């Protein structure tokens, strides 16, 4: 099985919390430390030797498409959502014919992580167990996040299985915008717009949602103020 040779890059959102910067530019093209957010993510895909990245577009799509034409590796394929923005789950479901039949990576284009030791995507690939998993999320302890003001999303059991924060005891972990997923998780998914949370909850119920704890830091760049925080963390 060829795991993680393709990736989905989620780039269709409006970036409303990043206004006024996103009034004229899509959030993935906002720069942190002299580099567009989406380029930070693409660096992680290149390091993991991803061959094809599918990028969905909706808001200010011409700018994302112009960016895509300037890329050489990985090969960029556009998934067009101009007619309707489909959210995290619907966007991936629309793009499935462009992705691999094997497990593929998904990354957000509006945040990124700093590596420490073995790269995170390589660790996800090495940890994948197709017999037990439908999805393997990259997570971070709250104290290793920058610009994140949430209270965490999941709790990880000793066997790596995830449950929702509050549903079980344990230390909350934040989902940091990267994962491996098997296409089979989308079987029976709704038509049109829906969140990946729907499918993650199905996987939790089946005991097939797992998590891997990131060893570095996660930079959540959700607002204009968070740009300076991220740059300070990078030493820029």
Order of alpha helices (4+ residues) and beta strands (2+ residues): beta-beta-beta-alpha-beta-alpha-beta-alpha-beta-beta-alpha-beta-beta-beta-beta-beta-alpha-beta-beta-alpha
